[in-house]
Amino acid sequence: MFYHRQGDGSYGLGATVTLLNPVAPVEFFVSDQGYLITLDNWHNMGYGKVLALYGPDGAPIKSYELKDLFSEEEISRFEHSVSSIWWHKGPAYVDEDQKVLFISLDDKEPISSWMPRWGPTGRANGRTWFT
């Protein structure tokens, strides 16, 4: 559920969201405009919808599985455990303008250049997301 601050300082329900995650997201980010991005799935990182974008009304805009973001070869190079594929490590954050989500793919490099855009034509490392 999204709540918005009202003019009188109280909070009112803005939207109810049904997430694509089977249990819960591992991380989530909300912009001042009300967009929501969820990362990964609790207890099975790297499987299912690993990245999902929702509009201010709570409706899903776009979602991705690892195979939509990376080649099979790239996925095979990520660390695998019994239940998860550890495709990103380290920090993830939204930039100050709230237009780019930065995700660190490698814990040795604090910030990578992997930048899915919140807008309609973002490109990163030759990939287009959120179109």
C-alpha positions in Angstrom: 0.0 0.0 0.0 1.2 3.5 -0.9 0.2 6.4 1.3 0.6 10.0 0.3 1.0 12.9 2.6 -2.1 15.2 2.4 -2.2 19.0 2.7 -3.3 18.8 6.3 -0.3 16.6 7.2 -2.2 13.4 7.5 -1.7 10.4 5.1 -4.2 9.0 2.7 -4.1 5.8 0.7 -2.7 6.4 -2.8 -2.5 2.9 -4.3 -2.6 -0.8 -3.4 0.1 -2.8 -5.1 0.1 -6.5 -5.8 3.8 -7.4 -6.2 5.1 -9.9 -8.7 7.4 -11.4 -6.1 6.2 -14.8 -4.8 7.2 -13.9 -1.2 8.7 -10.5 -0.9 11.4 -8.4 -2.7 14.9 -8.3 -1.2 15.2 -4.5 -1.9 12.8 -1.8 -3.1 13.0 1.8 -4.1 10.2 4.4 -4.3 10.6 7.7 -6.1 9.0 11.0 -5.0 6.7 10.6 -8.0 5.4 7.3 -6.6 7.2 4.8 -9.0 8.3 1.6 -7.3 11.2 -0.7 -8.3 11.6 -4.1 -6.6 14.8 -6.1 -6.8 15.0 -9.9 -6.4 12.9 -12.4 -4.5 13.3 -13.4 -0.9 14.9 -16.9 -0.6 15.5 -17.2 -4.3 17.5 -14.3 -5.6 18.1 -14.4 -9.3 15.0 -16.4 -10.1 11.7 -15.2 -11.4 11.1 -11.4 -11.7 14.4 -10.0 -10.4 13.6 -6.4 -11.4 10.1 -4.9 -11.6 8.9 -1.4 -12.2 5.4 -0.2 -11.0 3.6 3.0 -11.7 2.3 5.5 -9.1 -1.1 3.7 -9.5 0.5 0.4 -8.4 0.2 -1.2 -11.9 3.2 -3.2 -13.2 4.9 -1.3 -16.0 7.7 -3.7 -16.9 9.5 -6.7 -15.2 12.6 -8.7 -16.0 14.1 -12.1 -15.4 17.8 -12.5 -15.5 17.6 -13.9 -19.0 16.1 -10.6 -20.1 19.0 -8.6 -18.8 22.0 -10.9 -19.3 23.2 -13.6 -21.7 23.4 -17.2 -20.6 27.2 -16.9 -20.5 26.9 -13.9 -18.2 24.4 -15.6 -15.9 26.7 -18.7 -15.7 29.5 -16.5 -14.4 27.5 -15.2 -11.4 27.9 -17.0 -8.1 25.2 -19.8 -7.7 24.0 -21.4 -4.4 21.4 -24.0 -3.9 18.6 -21.4 -3.9 20.0 -18.3 -5.5 22.0 -16.7 -8.3 23.9 -13.8 -6.8 23.8 -11.5 -9.8 24.4 -8.3 -7.9 26.3 -7.5 -4.7 26.9 -4.3 -2.9 24.9 -1.1 -3.0 21.9 -0.2 -5.1 20.5 3.3 -5.0 18.4 5.8 -6.9 20.3 8.9 -8.1 19.5 12.4 -6.8 17.3 13.3 -9.8 15.4 10.0 -9.2 15.7 9.0 -12.9 18.3 6.2 -12.6 18.7 3.2 -10.4 22.3 2.2 -9.9 23.0 -1.4 -9.1 26.4 -2.8 -8.2 27.0 -6.1 -9.9 30.4 -6.8 -8.2 31.2 -6.2 -4.6 34.7 -5.3 -5.5 33.6 -2.4 -7.7 31.3 -0.3 -5.5 29.3 1.3 -8.3 29.0 -0.2 -11.8 27.7 1.4 -14.9 24.6 -0.7 -15.0 21.8 1.9 -15.0 18.2 0.9 -15.9 16.3 4.1 -16.4 12.9 4.9 -14.9 11.9 6.5 -18.1 10.8 5.0 -21.5 14.2 4.6 -23.3 17.0 3.9 -20.9 20.1 2.2 -22.2 23.0 0.7 -20.3 25.8 -1.5 -21.5 24.1 -1.9 -24.9 20.8 -2.9 -23.4 17.5 -1.0 -23.4 15.2 -1.3 -20.4 11.8 0.0 -19.4 10.6 0.5 -23.0 
